[in-house]
Amino acid sequence: MNPTATVTTDIPMHFRQRGGKTIMLMPDGSRAIGNRQARIDSSMVKVIARGFRWQKRLQDGTCNTINDLAAAEGINSSYISRVVRLAFLSPVLVEAILAGTHPAHLTMKDLMEPFPYDWNEQEKLFGFNLAAGPSLKS
């Protein structure tokens, strides 16, 4: 072998911001380096808690409409609508997010996008292996 020859190795991965840190993610969504320890994302926990609280206020009649709730909270009704949907997340997703064991690629931005109400479809969309739980291979 020529001592000046260059050897190149391609490793498919991309980088993502998580909690102020940059992490490397493999194509399957797992972390590229090291064992993944539970990391609770407080912003995701807070927004899910808000969703459940606001849904309860709508259900118990404290507020009759999204617009009433928005006025009471002093927040845009569009934001309230997106957050209230989080009260309909799969219990598997909610538990994983609260425990910090959700897939590394899942962010609050992902949760704020439209998602199906079917729990199995949600779990597939957000990267959960339905037979084995969250896909945490790293």
N, C-alpha and C positions, 0 to 999 in steps of 0.2 A: 504494500500500500504506500502511496506517495505521502510523505510526512506533511506536505503543504496542501494536501487535498482537503476540501471543505465537506463536512458531513452535515446535512440538514435533516431535521426531524420536524414534521408538521403535526401539531397537536390541536385538534379543533376545540376551541373554547371561546368564550366571550366574557366580558367584564361587566359587572353590575354594581351600582351603588347600593349598599345596605347599611342603614344606620350610621352614615358618615364614613363608612369604610368601603373600599373597593375590593370585591371578591371575584375570584375566577370561577366560572361555571362551565361544566362540561355540557355537551349537547343534550344529555338526558336530564339536565337541571341540577345535577349533584355538584357539590363543591369540588374543586380540582385538587386541593391540598388539605391534608389533615383530616382528623375526625371532626365531624360536626357536632358541637355541643348545642344543647338547647339554647336558643337565643330569642327571648321574648321581645317582640317589636311593639313597644308601648303605643306608638301611633296607631297601629292596626287594632290593638286591644281597645283603645279609647274610642275609635270610630265604630267598632262593632258594639260596644256598650251604649254609645249614643243611639245607634240604630234600634237596639232593643228597647231603650228607654222611650224613644220617640214613638215607636210602634205601640208600646203600652199606653202612652198618652192618647193616641188615636183610638185604640181599642176601648179604653175605659171611658171615653167621652170627654176627657179633660179638654181636648181640642177636637173639633169636628172635622176639620179638613187640613190638608197640607198647608194651605195658605194661613189658616188660623195658627197652626203650629209655628210656621215661619215668622209670623208677626210676634208671637209670644217669645220666641227664642231670639228674635232680631237677626235672623239668618235668611238668606235667599231660599225660596221654595224649591228651586231646582236642586240645590245642595241637599236639602232635607229629603227630597224624593230619592236621590241616589243613596243616601245613608240609611234610610228606612228599609231599603231592600236588603240590607245586611242582616236584618232580623230573620230573613228567610234562608240564610246560609245553612248548608248541611251541618248537623251536629259534629260530624267527623272533622270538618274544616274548622269550626269554631273551637273545638277542643285542642286541635293541633296548634292553632294560632295562639290560644291562651297559654299553652304549655311551651311554646317556642319550638315545636317540632315540625312546623309546616315546611314544605319544600323551600329551599334556599332562593329559588327564583321568584317566589310569590311576594308581591309588594302591595302596599296600600293602593297604589295606582291601579293595579290589576283588579282589586276588589271594587273599585269605584266604576269600573267599566260594566256595561250590561252583561248579565250572566243568566243562564237558564235557571228556572225554579226547581227543576228535577234534581234531587240531591246526587244521584249517580252521575248525571251530566256535569254538575258542578265539580265533583271530585275528579272526573276525567279532565275537564277544562283546566283546573288548577294544578294538575300534575300529581294526583294521588293514584297509587296502584290499589285498586279496589280490594284485591285479595290480601295484600300485605300491609296496607296503611300507606302513609306518606312515602314518597320515593326519596329516601335519604341514604343514598349509597355511599356517600363520602365518609 
